[in-house]
Amino acid sequence: MTKKFLTPVKAIRKKCLDCCVFQPIEVRLCSAVNCPLYPYRHGKRPSTIKKREIAKQFSEKRGAIGENRQ
């Protein structure tokens, strides 16, 4: 029998849901900014989210430049 283990980030997400009575909207609106788990409450690493936002902005700018050339 194999057991499935949660990744640390997914375990944090589960803890945040438990803290907010399993209401995902409450996790999103969490006001406990001093909680050490706060940056991880969405179930993703904050550094990964930031990298994706930067890549998205870069690709949007690059697309706008390409449109101006045509």
mmCIF file as Biopython writes it, N, C-alpha, C and O atoms, coordinates in Angstrom:
data_model
#
loop_
_atom_site.group_PDB
_atom_site.id
_atom_site.type_symbol
_atom_site.label_atom_id
_atom_site.label_alt_id
_atom_site.label_comp_id
_atom_site.label_asym_id
_atom_site.label_entity_id
_atom_site.label_seq_id
_atom_site.pdbx_PDB_ins_code
_atom_site.Cartn_x
_atom_site.Cartn_y
_atom_site.Cartn_z
_atom_site.occupancy
_atom_site.B_iso_or_equiv
_atom_site.auth_seq_id
_atom_site.auth_asym_id
_atom_site.pdbx_PDB_model_num
ATOM 1   N N  . MET A ? 1  ? 0.840   -1.177 0.000   1.0 0.0 1  A 1 
ATOM 2   C CA . MET A ? 1  ? 0.000   0.000  0.000   1.0 0.0 1  A 1 
ATOM 3   C C  . MET A ? 1  ? 0.890   1.247  0.000   1.0 0.0 1  A 1 
ATOM 4   O O  . MET A ? 1  ? 1.733   1.415  0.881   1.0 0.0 1  A 1 
ATOM 5   N N  . THR A ? 2  ? 0.697   2.111  -0.987  1.0 0.0 2  A 1 
ATOM 6   C CA . THR A ? 2  ? 1.475   3.343  -1.061  1.0 0.0 2  A 1 
ATOM 7   C C  . THR A ? 2  ? 0.655   4.487  -0.494  1.0 0.0 2  A 1 
ATOM 8   O O  . THR A ? 2  ? -0.549  4.599  -0.723  1.0 0.0 2  A 1 
ATOM 9   N N  . LYS A ? 3  ? 1.342   5.322  0.244   1.0 0.0 3  A 1 
ATOM 10  C CA . LYS A ? 3  ? 0.692   6.505  0.819   1.0 0.0 3  A 1 
ATOM 11  C C  . LYS A ? 3  ? 1.062   7.717  -0.007  1.0 0.0 3  A 1 
ATOM 12  O O  . LYS A ? 3  ? 2.206   7.867  -0.438  1.0 0.0 3  A 1 
ATOM 13  N N  . LYS A ? 4  ? 0.095   8.572  -0.221  1.0 0.0 4  A 1 
ATOM 14  C CA . LYS A ? 4  ? 0.371   9.825  -0.911  1.0 0.0 4  A 1 
ATOM 15  C C  . LYS A ? 4  ? 0.709   10.878 0.133   1.0 0.0 4  A 1 
ATOM 16  O O  . LYS A ? 4  ? -0.037  11.094 1.089   1.0 0.0 4  A 1 
ATOM 17  N N  . PHE A ? 5  ? 1.834   11.520 -0.068  1.0 0.0 5  A 1 
ATOM 18  C CA . PHE A ? 5  ? 2.254   12.580 0.827   1.0 0.0 5  A 1 
ATOM 19  C C  . PHE A ? 5  ? 2.036   13.924 0.152   1.0 0.0 5  A 1 
ATOM 20  O O  . PHE A ? 5  ? 2.235   14.072 -1.054  1.0 0.0 5  A 1 
ATOM 21  N N  . LEU A ? 6  ? 1.630   14.885 0.940   1.0 0.0 6  A 1 
ATOM 22  C CA . LEU A ? 6  ? 1.463   16.233 0.425   1.0 0.0 6  A 1 
ATOM 23  C C  . LEU A ? 6  ? 2.820   16.917 0.361   1.0 0.0 6  A 1 
ATOM 24  O O  . LEU A ? 6  ? 3.695   16.669 1.191   1.0 0.0 6  A 1 
ATOM 25  N N  . THR A ? 7  ? 2.979   17.770 -0.623  1.0 0.0 7  A 1 
ATOM 26  C CA . THR A ? 7  ? 4.171   18.604 -0.640  1.0 0.0 7  A 1 
ATOM 27  C C  . THR A ? 7  ? 4.027   19.606 0.505   1.0 0.0 7  A 1 
ATOM 28  O O  . THR A ? 7  ? 2.911   19.859 0.957   1.0 0.0 7  A 1 
ATOM 29  N N  . PRO A ? 8  ? 5.117   20.173 0.975   1.0 0.0 8  A 1 
ATOM 30  C CA . PRO A ? 8  ? 5.008   21.149 2.063   1.0 0.0 8  A 1 
ATOM 31  C C  . PRO A ? 8  ? 4.068   22.313 1.734   1.0 0.0 8  A 1 
ATOM 32  O O  . PRO A ? 8  ? 3.306   22.764 2.589   1.0 0.0 8  A 1 
ATOM 33  N N  . VAL A ? 9  ? 4.126   22.788 0.507   1.0 0.0 9  A 1 
ATOM 34  C CA . VAL A ? 9  ? 3.269   23.924 0.122   1.0 0.0 9  A 1 
ATOM 35  C C  . VAL A ? 9  ? 1.795   23.510 0.119   1.0 0.0 9  A 1 
ATOM 36  O O  . VAL A ? 9  ? 0.938   24.276 0.558   1.0 0.0 9  A 1 
ATOM 37  N N  . LYS A ? 10 ? 1.498   22.315 -0.369  1.0 0.0 10 A 1 
ATOM 38  C CA . LYS A ? 10 ? 0.116   21.836 -0.373  1.0 0.0 10 A 1 
ATOM 39  C C  . LYS A ? 10 ? -0.379  21.587 1.051   1.0 0.0 10 A 1 
ATOM 40  O O  . LYS A ? 10 ? -1.558  21.795 1.339   1.0 0.0 10 A 1 
ATOM 41  N N  . ALA A ? 11 ? 0.507   21.143 1.944   1.0 0.0 11 A 1 
ATOM 42  C CA . ALA A ? 11 ? 0.141   20.952 3.346   1.0 0.0 11 A 1 
ATOM 43  C C  . ALA A ? 11 ? -0.187  22.303 3.994   1.0 0.0 11 A 1 
ATOM 44  O O  . ALA A ? 11 ? -1.104  22.397 4.811   1.0 0.0 11 A 1 
ATOM 45  N N  . ILE A ? 12 ? 0.560   23.334 3.630   1.0 0.0 12 A 1 
ATOM 46  C CA . ILE A ? 12 ? 0.278   24.679 4.146   1.0 0.0 12 A 1 
ATOM 47  C C  . ILE A ? 12 ? -1.090  25.151 3.660   1.0 0.0 12 A 1 
ATOM 48  O O  . ILE A ? 12 ? -1.862  25.725 4.428   1.0 0.0 12 A 1 
ATOM 49  N N  . ARG A ? 13 ? -1.386  24.910 2.385   1.0 0.0 13 A 1 
ATOM 50  C CA . ARG A ? 13 ? -2.695  25.279 1.842   1.0 0.0 13 A 1 
ATOM 51  C C  . ARG A ? 13 ? -3.810  24.584 2.624   1.0 0.0 13 A 1 
ATOM 52  O O  . ARG A ? 13 ? -4.822  25.200 2.961   1.0 0.0 13 A 1 
ATOM 53  N N  . LYS A ? 14 ? -3.616  23.307 2.906   1.0 0.0 14 A 1 
ATOM 54  C CA . LYS A ? 14 ? -4.618  22.549 3.657   1.0 0.0 14 A 1 
ATOM 55  C C  . LYS A ? 14 ? -4.789  23.120 5.064   1.0 0.0 14 A 1 
ATOM 56  O O  . LYS A ? 14 ? -5.909  23.205 5.568   1.0 0.0 14 A 1 
ATOM 57  N N  . LYS A ? 15 ? -3.684  23.512 5.698   1.0 0.0 15 A 1 
ATOM 58  C CA . LYS A ? 15 ? -3.744  24.113 7.031   1.0 0.0 15 A 1 
ATOM 59  C C  . LYS A ? 15 ? -4.488  25.452 6.972   1.0 0.0 15 A 1 
ATOM 60  O O  . LYS A ? 15 ? -5.281  25.755 7.864   1.0 0.0 15 A 1 
ATOM 61  N N  . CYS A ? 16 ? -4.243  26.243 5.945   1.0 0.0 16 A 1 
ATOM 62  C CA . CYS A ? 16 ? -4.930  27.524 5.800   1.0 0.0 16 A 1 
ATOM 63  C C  . CYS A ? 16 ? -6.436  27.310 5.607   1.0 0.0 16 A 1 
ATOM 64  O O  . CYS A ? 16 ? -7.250  28.047 6.164   1.0 0.0 16 A 1 
ATOM 65  N N  . LEU A ? 17 ? -6.794  26.305 4.823   1.0 0.0 17 A 1 
ATOM 66  C CA . LEU A ? 17 ? -8.213  25.992 4.656   1.0 0.0 17 A 1 
ATOM 67  C C  . LEU A ? 17 ? -8.827  25.569 5.986   1.0 0.0 17 A 1 
ATOM 68  O O  . LEU A ? 17 ? -9.951  25.959 6.301   1.0 0.0 17 A 1 
ATOM 69  N N  . ASP A ? 18 ? -8.099  24.775 6.765   1.0 0.0 18 A 1 
ATOM 70  C CA . ASP A ? 18 ? -8.577  24.360 8.078   1.0 0.0 18 A 1 
ATOM 71  C C  . ASP A ? 18 ? -8.779  25.579 8.977   1.0 0.0 18 A 1 
ATOM 72  O O  . ASP A ? 18 ? -9.783  25.676 9.683   1.0 0.0 18 A 1 
ATOM 73  N N  . CYS A ? 19 ? -7.841  26.489 8.947   1.0 0.0 19 A 1 
ATOM 74  C CA . CYS A ? 19 ? -7.915  27.700 9.766   1.0 0.0 19 A 1 
ATOM 75  C C  . CYS A ? 19 ? -9.122  28.561 9.389   1.0 0.0 19 A 1 
ATOM 76  O O  . CYS A ? 19 ? -9.717  29.214 10.246  1.0 0.0 19 A 1 
ATOM 77  N N  . CYS A ? 20 ? -9.476  28.557 8.110   1.0 0.0 20 A 1 
ATOM 78  C CA . CYS A ? 20 ? -10.579 29.389 7.598   1.0 0.0 20 A 1 
ATOM 79  C C  . CYS A ? 20 ? -11.856 28.574 7.389   1.0 0.0 20 A 1 
ATOM 80  O O  . CYS A ? 20 ? -12.677 28.921 6.540   1.0 0.0 20 A 1 
ATOM 81  N N  . VAL A ? 21 ? -12.028 27.502 8.149   1.0 0.0 21 A 1 
ATOM 82  C CA . VAL A ? 21 ? -13.230 26.666 8.122   1.0 0.0 21 A 1 
ATOM 83  C C  . VAL A ? 21 ? -13.521 26.155 6.707   1.0 0.0 21 A 1 
ATOM 84  O O  . VAL A ? 21 ? -14.677 26.099 6.287   1.0 0.0 21 A 1 
ATOM 85  N N  . PHE A ? 22 ? -12.483 25.791 5.988   1.0 0.0 22 A 1 
ATOM 86  C CA . PHE A ? 22 ? -12.574 25.211 4.650   1.0 0.0 22 A 1 
ATOM 87  C C  . PHE A ? 22 ? -13.356 26.087 3.669   1.0 0.0 22 A 1 
ATOM 88  O O  . PHE A ? 22 ? -14.110 25.585 2.836   1.0 0.0 22 A 1 
ATOM 89  N N  . GLN A ? 23 ? -13.165 27.395 3.781   1.0 0.0 23 A 1 
ATOM 90  C CA . GLN A ? 23 ? -13.762 28.363 2.867   1.0 0.0 23 A 1 
ATOM 91  C C  . GLN A ? 23 ? -12.641 29.004 2.054   1.0 0.0 23 A 1 
ATOM 92  O O  . GLN A ? 23 ? -11.936 29.872 2.570   1.0 0.0 23 A 1 
ATOM 93  N N  . PRO A ? 24 ? -12.457 28.599 0.790   1.0 0.0 24 A 1 
ATOM 94  C CA . PRO A ? 24 ? -11.351 29.139 -0.018  1.0 0.0 24 A 1 
ATOM 95  C C  . PRO A ? 24 ? -11.366 30.665 -0.131  1.0 0.0 24 A 1 
ATOM 96  O O  . PRO A ? 24 ? -10.304 31.287 -0.168  1.0 0.0 24 A 1 
ATOM 97  N N  . ILE A ? 25 ? -12.527 31.264 -0.185  1.0 0.0 25 A 1 
ATOM 98  C CA . ILE A ? 25 ? -12.588 32.732 -0.279  1.0 0.0 25 A 1 
ATOM 99  C C  . ILE A ? 25 ? -12.006 33.378 0.974   1.0 0.0 25 A 1 
ATOM 100 O O  . ILE A ? 25 ? -11.388 34.440 0.902   1.0 0.0 25 A 1 
ATOM 101 N N  . GLU A ? 26 ? -12.205 32.734 2.120   1.0 0.0 26 A 1 
ATOM 102 C CA . GLU A ? 26 ? -11.656 33.268 3.366   1.0 0.0 26 A 1 
ATOM 103 C C  . GLU A ? 26 ? -10.133 33.162 3.383   1.0 0.0 26 A 1 
ATOM 104 O O  . GLU A ? 26 ? -9.455  34.019 3.949   1.0 0.0 26 A 1 
ATOM 105 N N  . VAL A ? 27 ? -9.599  32.119 2.767   1.0 0.0 27 A 1 
ATOM 106 C CA . VAL A ? 27 ? -8.142  31.989 2.663   1.0 0.0 27 A 1 
ATOM 107 C C  . VAL A ? 27 ? -7.603  33.134 1.811   1.0 0.0 27 A 1 
ATOM 108 O O  . VAL A ? 27 ? -6.587  33.742 2.146   1.0 0.0 27 A 1 
ATOM 109 N N  . ARG A ? 28 ? -8.288  33.421 0.714   1.0 0.0 28 A 1 
ATOM 110 C CA . ARG A ? 28 ? -7.863  34.512 -0.167  1.0 0.0 28 A 1 
ATOM 111 C C  . ARG A ? 28 ? -7.927  35.858 0.555   1.0 0.0 28 A 1 
ATOM 112 O O  . ARG A ? 28 ? -7.069  36.716 0.350   1.0 0.0 28 A 1 
ATOM 113 N N  . LEU A ? 29 ? -8.950  36.044 1.404   1.0 0.0 29 A 1 
ATOM 114 C CA . LEU A ? 29 ? -9.150  37.311 2.100   1.0 0.0 29 A 1 
ATOM 115 C C  . LEU A ? 29 ? -8.472  37.346 3.470   1.0 0.0 29 A 1 
ATOM 116 O O  . LEU A ? 29 ? -8.711  38.266 4.251   1.0 0.0 29 A 1 
ATOM 117 N N  . CYS A ? 30 ? -7.648  36.379 3.763   1.0 0.0 30 A 1 
ATOM 118 C CA . CYS A ? 30 ? -7.011  36.258 5.082   1.0 0.0 30 A 1 
ATOM 119 C C  . CYS A ? 30 ? -6.321  37.565 5.477   1.0 0.0 30 A 1 
ATOM 120 O O  . CYS A ? 30 ? -5.597  38.176 4.690   1.0 0.0 30 A 1 
ATOM 121 N N  . SER A ? 31 ? -6.567  37.965 6.710   1.0 0.0 31 A 1 
ATOM 122 C CA . SER A ? 31 ? -5.966  39.212 7.200   1.0 0.0 31 A 1 
ATOM 123 C C  . SER A ? 31 ? -4.825  38.958 8.184   1.0 0.0 31 A 1 
ATOM 124 O O  . SER A ? 31 ? -4.292  39.906 8.760   1.0 0.0 31 A 1 
ATOM 125 N N  . ALA A ? 32 ? -4.448  37.714 8.383   1.0 0.0 32 A 1 
ATOM 126 C CA . ALA A ? 32 ? -3.375  37.363 9.316   1.0 0.0 32 A 1 
ATOM 127 C C  . ALA A ? 32 ? -2.020  37.488 8.630   1.0 0.0 32 A 1 
ATOM 128 O O  . ALA A ? 32 ? -1.312  36.495 8.460   1.0 0.0 32 A 1 
ATOM 129 N N  . VAL A ? 33 ? -1.661  38.703 8.236   1.0 0.0 33 A 1 
ATOM 130 C CA . VAL A ? 33 ? -0.430  38.919 7.471   1.0 0.0 33 A 1 
ATOM 131 C C  . VAL A ? 33 ? 0.828   38.602 8.264   1.0 0.0 33 A 1 
ATOM 132 O O  . VAL A ? 33 ? 1.886   38.415 7.664   1.0 0.0 33 A 1 
ATOM 133 N N  . ASN A ? 34 ? 0.755   38.536 9.580   1.0 0.0 34 A 1 
ATOM 134 C CA . ASN A ? 34 ? 1.917   38.190 10.395  1.0 0.0 34 A 1 
ATOM 135 C C  . ASN A ? 34 ? 2.099   36.685 10.532  1.0 0.0 34 A 1 
ATOM 136 O O  . ASN A ? 34 ? 3.089   36.236 11.111  1.0 0.0 34 A 1 
ATOM 137 N N  . CYS A ? 35 ? 1.178   35.912 10.018  1.0 0.0 35 A 1 
ATOM 138 C CA . CYS A ? 35 ? 1.285   34.455 10.054  1.0 0.0 35 A 1 
ATOM 139 C C  . CYS A ? 35 ? 2.433   34.021 9.148   1.0 0.0 35 A 1 
ATOM 140 O O  . CYS A ? 35 ? 2.531   34.499 8.018   1.0 0.0 35 A 1 
ATOM 141 N N  . PRO A ? 36 ? 3.301   33.130 9.615   1.0 0.0 36 A 1 
ATOM 142 C CA . PRO A ? 36 ? 4.419   32.697 8.757   1.0 0.0 36 A 1 
ATOM 143 C C  . PRO A ? 36 ? 3.967   31.925 7.520   1.0 0.0 36 A 1 
ATOM 144 O O  . PRO A ? 36 ? 4.727   31.801 6.560   1.0 0.0 36 A 1 
ATOM 145 N N  . LEU A ? 37 ? 2.749   31.409 7.530   1.0 0.0 37 A 1 
ATOM 146 C CA . LEU A ? 37 ? 2.237   30.670 6.383   1.0 0.0 37 A 1 
ATOM 147 C C  . LEU A ? 37 ? 1.560   31.577 5.357   1.0 0.0 37 A 1 
ATOM 148 O O  . LEU A ? 37 ? 1.242   31.123 4.258   1.0 0.0 37 A 1 
ATOM 149 N N  . TYR A ? 38 ? 1.339   32.824 5.686   1.0 0.0 38 A 1 
ATOM 150 C CA . TYR A ? 38 ? 0.578   33.748 4.851   1.0 0.0 38 A 1 
ATOM 151 C C  . TYR A ? 38 ? 1.031   33.787 3.383   1.0 0.0 38 A 1 
ATOM 152 O O  . TYR A ? 38 ? 0.177   33.721 2.499   1.0 0.0 38 A 1 
ATOM 153 N N  . PRO A ? 39 ? 2.313   33.890 3.090   1.0 0.0 39 A 1 
ATOM 154 C CA . PRO A ? 39 ? 2.726   33.955 1.674   1.0 0.0 39 A 1 
ATOM 155 C C  . PRO A ? 39 ? 2.430   32.683 0.882   1.0 0.0 39 A 1 
ATOM 156 O O  . PRO A ? 39 ? 2.382   32.717 -0.348  1.0 0.0 39 A 1 
ATOM 157 N N  . TYR A ? 40 ? 2.234   31.572 1.571   1.0 0.0 40 A 1 
ATOM 158 C CA . TYR A ? 40 ? 2.031   30.281 0.922   1.0 0.0 40 A 1 
ATOM 159 C C  . TYR A ? 40 ? 0.569   29.844 0.916   1.0 0.0 40 A 1 
ATOM 160 O O  . TYR A ? 40 ? 0.274   28.724 0.500   1.0 0.0 40 A 1 
ATOM 161 N N  . ARG A ? 41 ? -0.347  30.691 1.365   1.0 0.0 41 A 1 
ATOM 162 C CA . ARG A ? 41 ? -1.745  30.302 1.588   1.0 0.0 41 A 1 
ATOM 163 C C  . ARG A ? 41 ? -2.480  29.886 0.318   1.0 0.0 41 A 1 
ATOM 164 O O  . ARG A ? 41 ? -3.501  29.205 0.404   1.0 0.0 41 A 1 
ATOM 165 N N  . HIS A ? 42 ? -1.993  30.275 -0.852  1.0 0.0 42 A 1 
ATOM 166 C CA . HIS A ? 42 ? -2.650  29.917 -2.112  1.0 0.0 42 A 1 
ATOM 167 C C  . HIS A ? 42 ? -2.213  28.554 -2.638  1.0 0.0 42 A 1 
ATOM 168 O O  . HIS A ? 42 ? -2.699  28.104 -3.676  1.0 0.0 42 A 1 
ATOM 169 N N  . GLY A ? 43 ? -1.297  27.893 -1.926  1.0 0.0 43 A 1 
ATOM 170 C CA . GLY A ? 43 ? -0.840  26.580 -2.356  1.0 0.0 43 A 1 
ATOM 171 C C  . GLY A ? 43 ? 0.260   26.635 -3.389  1.0 0.0 43 A 1 
ATOM 172 O O  . GLY A ? 43 ? 0.532   25.645 -4.069  1.0 0.0 43 A 1 
ATOM 173 N N  . LYS A ? 44 ? 0.894   27.788 -3.511  1.0 0.0 44 A 1 
ATOM 174 C CA . LYS A ? 44 ? 1.999   27.954 -4.455  1.0 0.0 44 A 1 
ATOM 175 C C  . LYS A ? 44 ? 3.113   28.739 -3.761  1.0 0.0 44 A 1 
ATOM 176 O O  . LYS A ? 44 ? 2.873   29.510 -2.831  1.0 0.0 44 A 1 
ATOM 177 N N  . ARG A ? 45 ? 4.315   28.522 -4.236  1.0 0.0 45 A 1 
ATOM 178 C CA . ARG A ? 45 ? 5.447   29.274 -3.674  1.0 0.0 45 A 1 
ATOM 179 C C  . ARG A ? 45 ? 5.391   30.716 -4.182  1.0 0.0 45 A 1 
ATOM 180 O O  . ARG A ? 45 ? 5.172   30.945 -5.371  1.0 0.0 45 A 1 
ATOM 181 N N  . PRO A ? 46 ? 5.586   31.678 -3.298  1.0 0.0 46 A 1 
ATOM 182 C CA . PRO A ? 46 ? 5.545   33.081 -3.734  1.0 0.0 46 A 1 
ATOM 183 C C  . PRO A ? 46 ? 6.579   33.398 -4.812  1.0 0.0 46 A 1 
ATOM 184 O O  . PRO A ? 46 ? 6.311   34.213 -5.695  1.0 0.0 46 A 1 
ATOM 185 N N  . SER A ? 47 ? 7.740   32.779 -4.758  1.0 0.0 47 A 1 
ATOM 186 C CA . SER A ? 47 ? 8.770   33.061 -5.764  1.0 0.0 47 A 1 
ATOM 187 C C  . SER A ? 47 ? 8.327   32.577 -7.138  1.0 0.0 47 A 1 
ATOM 188 O O  . SER A ? 47 ? 8.632   33.217 -8.144  1.0 0.0 47 A 1 
ATOM 189 N N  . THR A ? 48 ? 7.615   31.462 -7.196  1.0 0.0 48 A 1 
ATOM 190 C CA . THR A ? 48 ? 7.128   30.933 -8.464  1.0 0.0 48 A 1 
ATOM 191 C C  . THR A ? 48 ? 6.069   31.850 -9.056  1.0 0.0 48 A 1 
ATOM 192 O O  . THR A ? 48 ? 6.059   32.104 -10.261 1.0 0.0 48 A 1 
ATOM 193 N N  . ILE A ? 49 ? 5.189   32.338 -8.216  1.0 0.0 49 A 1 
ATOM 194 C CA . ILE A ? 49 ? 4.131   33.247 -8.671  1.0 0.0 49 A 1 
ATOM 195 C C  . ILE A ? 49 ? 4.756   34.515 -9.235  1.0 0.0 49 A 1 
ATOM 196 O O  . ILE A ? 49 ? 4.340   35.006 -10.284 1.0 0.0 49 A 1 
ATOM 197 N N  . LYS A ? 50 ? 5.744   35.038 -8.546  1.0 0.0 50 A 1 
ATOM 198 C CA . LYS A ? 50 ? 6.416   36.264 -8.987  1.0 0.0 50 A 1 
ATOM 199 C C  . LYS A ? 50 ? 7.096   36.047 -10.341 1.0 0.0 50 A 1 
ATOM 200 O O  . LYS A ? 50 ? 7.007   36.898 -11.225 1.0 0.0 50 A 1 
ATOM 201 N N  . LYS A ? 51 ? 7.772   34.914 -10.500 1.0 0.0 51 A 1 
ATOM 202 C CA . LYS A ? 51 ? 8.449   34.622 -11.771 1.0 0.0 51 A 1 
ATOM 203 C C  . LYS A ? 51 ? 7.447   34.538 -12.909 1.0 0.0 51 A 1 
ATOM 204 O O  . LYS A ? 51 ? 7.715   35.030 -14.005 1.0 0.0 51 A 1 
ATOM 205 N N  . ARG A ? 52 ? 6.297   33.922 -12.666 1.0 0.0 52 A 1 
ATOM 206 C CA . ARG A ? 52 ? 5.273   33.810 -13.707 1.0 0.0 52 A 1 
ATOM 207 C C  . ARG A ? 52 ? 4.722   35.175 -14.088 1.0 0.0 52 A 1 
ATOM 208 O O  . ARG A ? 52 ? 4.485   35.443 -15.266 1.0 0.0 52 A 1 
ATOM 209 N N  . GLU A ? 53 ? 4.515   36.047 -13.091 1.0 0.0 53 A 1 
ATOM 210 C CA . GLU A ? 53 ? 4.017   37.398 -13.382 1.0 0.0 53 A 1 
ATOM 211 C C  . GLU A ? 53 ? 5.018   38.171 -14.232 1.0 0.0 53 A 1 
ATOM 212 O O  . GLU A ? 53 ? 4.633   38.866 -15.172 1.0 0.0 53 A 1 
ATOM 213 N N  . ILE A ? 54 ? 6.293   38.051 -13.906 1.0 0.0 54 A 1 
ATOM 214 C CA . ILE A ? 54 ? 7.338   38.748 -14.666 1.0 0.0 54 A 1 
ATOM 215 C C  . ILE A ? 54 ? 7.389   38.215 -16.095 1.0 0.0 54 A 1 
ATOM 216 O O  . ILE A ? 54 ? 7.495   38.993 -17.043 1.0 0.0 54 A 1 
ATOM 217 N N  . ALA A ? 55 ? 7.316   36.895 -16.257 1.0 0.0 55 A 1 
ATOM 218 C CA . ALA A ? 55 ? 7.341   36.294 -17.593 1.0 0.0 55 A 1 
ATOM 219 C C  . ALA A ? 55 ? 6.125   36.737 -18.410 1.0 0.0 55 A 1 
ATOM 220 O O  . ALA A ? 55 ? 6.238   36.998 -19.608 1.0 0.0 55 A 1 
ATOM 221 N N  . LYS A ? 56 ? 4.981   36.819 -17.767 1.0 0.0 56 A 1 
ATOM 222 C CA . LYS A ? 56 ? 3.759   37.251 -18.459 1.0 0.0 56 A 1 
ATOM 223 C C  . LYS A ? 56 ? 3.891   38.699 -18.926 1.0 0.0 56 A 1 
ATOM 224 O O  . LYS A ? 56 ? 3.543   39.019 -20.063 1.0 0.0 56 A 1 
ATOM 225 N N  . GLN A ? 57 ? 4.391   39.571 -18.054 1.0 0.0 57 A 1 
ATOM 226 C CA . GLN A ? 57 ? 4.582   40.973 -18.421 1.0 0.0 57 A 1 
ATOM 227 C C  . GLN A ? 57 ? 5.575   41.084 -19.575 1.0 0.0 57 A 1 
ATOM 228 O O  . GLN A ? 57 ? 5.361   41.868 -20.500 1.0 0.0 57 A 1 
ATOM 229 N N  . PHE A ? 58 ? 6.645   40.316 -19.533 1.0 0.0 58 A 1 
ATOM 230 C CA . PHE A ? 58 ? 7.655   40.350 -20.577 1.0 0.0 58 A 1 
ATOM 231 C C  . PHE A ? 58 ? 7.060   39.924 -21.917 1.0 0.0 58 A 1 
ATOM 232 O O  . PHE A ? 58 ? 7.297   40.556 -22.946 1.0 0.0 58 A 1 
ATOM 233 N N  . SER A ? 59 ? 6.276   38.833 -21.883 1.0 0.0 59 A 1 
ATOM 234 C CA . SER A ? 59 ? 5.697   38.352 -23.138 1.0 0.0 59 A 1 
ATOM 235 C C  . SER A ? 59 ? 4.654   39.332 -23.680 1.0 0.0 59 A 1 
ATOM 236 O O  . SER A ? 59 ? 4.516   39.471 -24.895 1.0 0.0 59 A 1 
ATOM 237 N N  . GLU A ? 60 ? 3.924   40.010 -22.800 1.0 0.0 60 A 1 
ATOM 238 C CA . GLU A ? 60 ? 2.956   41.016 -23.250 1.0 0.0 60 A 1 
ATOM 239 C C  . GLU A ? 60 ? 3.674   42.193 -23.904 1.0 0.0 60 A 1 
ATOM 240 O O  . GLU A ? 60 ? 3.245   42.686 -24.948 1.0 0.0 60 A 1 
ATOM 241 N N  . LYS A ? 61 ? 4.769   42.642 -23.287 1.0 0.0 61 A 1 
ATOM 242 C CA . LYS A ? 61 ? 5.538   43.745 -23.863 1.0 0.0 61 A 1 
ATOM 243 C C  . LYS A ? 61 ? 6.131   43.339 -25.198 1.0 0.0 61 A 1 
ATOM 244 O O  . LYS A ? 61 ? 6.135   44.114 -26.154 1.0 0.0 61 A 1 
ATOM 245 N N  . ARG A ? 62 ? 6.630   42.119 -25.253 1.0 0.0 62 A 1 
ATOM 246 C CA . ARG A ? 62 ? 7.237   41.625 -26.485 1.0 0.0 62 A 1 
ATOM 247 C C  . ARG A ? 62 ? 6.192   41.523 -27.594 1.0 0.0 62 A 1 
ATOM 248 O O  . ARG A ? 62 ? 6.481   41.815 -28.755 1.0 0.0 62 A 1 
ATOM 249 N N  . GLY A ? 63 ? 4.973   41.106 -27.231 1.0 0.0 63 A 1 
ATOM 250 C CA . GLY A ? 63 ? 3.891   41.033 -28.200 1.0 0.0 63 A 1 
ATOM 251 C C  . GLY A ? 63 ? 3.494   42.409 -28.706 1.0 0.0 63 A 1 
ATOM 252 O O  . GLY A ? 63 ? 3.193   42.578 -29.888 1.0 0.0 63 A 1 
ATOM 253 N N  . ALA A ? 64 ? 3.493   43.388 -27.816 1.0 0.0 64 A 1 
ATOM 254 C CA . ALA A ? 64 ? 3.142   44.747 -28.217 1.0 0.0 64 A 1 
ATOM 255 C C  . ALA A ? 64 ? 4.205   45.324 -29.157 1.0 0.0 64 A 1 
ATOM 256 O O  . ALA A ? 64 ? 3.879   46.058 -30.090 1.0 0.0 64 A 1 
ATOM 257 N N  . ILE A ? 65 ? 5.456   44.998 -28.914 1.0 0.0 65 A 1 
ATOM 258 C CA . ILE A ? 65 ? 6.529   45.478 -29.796 1.0 0.0 65 A 1 
ATOM 259 C C  . ILE A ? 65 ? 6.380   44.852 -31.174 1.0 0.0 65 A 1 
ATOM 260 O O  . ILE A ? 65 ? 6.539   45.536 -32.186 1.0 0.0 65 A 1 
ATOM 261 N N  . GLY A ? 66 ? 6.072   43.547 -31.226 1.0 0.0 66 A 1 
ATOM 262 C CA . GLY A ? 66 ? 5.898   42.844 -32.491 1.0 0.0 66 A 1 
ATOM 263 C C  . GLY A ? 66 ? 4.730   43.397 -33.285 1.0 0.0 66 A 1 
ATOM 264 O O  . GLY A ? 66 ? 4.793   43.455 -34.513 1.0 0.0 66 A 1 
ATOM 265 N N  . GLU A ? 67 ? 3.669   43.804 -32.610 1.0 0.0 67 A 1 
ATOM 266 C CA . GLU A ? 67 ? 2.507   44.368 -33.291 1.0 0.0 67 A 1 
ATOM 267 C C  . GLU A ? 67 ? 2.833   45.718 -33.907 1.0 0.0 67 A 1 
ATOM 268 O O  . GLU A ? 67 ? 2.308   46.055 -34.968 1.0 0.0 67 A 1 
ATOM 269 N N  . ASN A ? 68 ? 3.690   46.493 -33.258 1.0 0.0 68 A 1 
ATOM 270 C CA . ASN A ? 68 ? 4.050   47.819 -33.748 1.0 0.0 68 A 1 
ATOM 271 C C  . ASN A ? 68 ? 4.912   47.742 -35.012 1.0 0.0 68 A 1 
ATOM 272 O O  . ASN A ? 68 ? 4.908   48.672 -35.819 1.0 0.0 68 A 1 
ATOM 273 N N  . ARG A ? 69 ? 5.634   46.663 -35.185 1.0 0.0 69 A 1 
ATOM 274 C CA . ARG A ? 69 ? 6.521   46.521 -36.329 1.0 0.0 69 A 1 
ATOM 275 C C  . ARG A ? 69 ? 5.748   46.218 -37.618 1.0 0.0 69 A 1 
ATOM 276 O O  . ARG A ? 69 ? 6.209   46.549 -38.710 1.0 0.0 69 A 1 
ATOM 277 N N  . GLN A ? 70 ? 4.613   45.611 -37.493 1.0 0.0 70 A 1 
ATOM 278 C CA . GLN A ? 70 ? 3.877   45.198 -38.693 1.0 0.0 70 A 1 
ATOM 279 C C  . GLN A ? 70 ? 3.059   46.315 -39.254 1.0 0.0 70 A 1 
ATOM 280 O O  . GLN A ? 70 ? 2.379   46.135 -40.264 1.0 0.0 70 A 1 
#
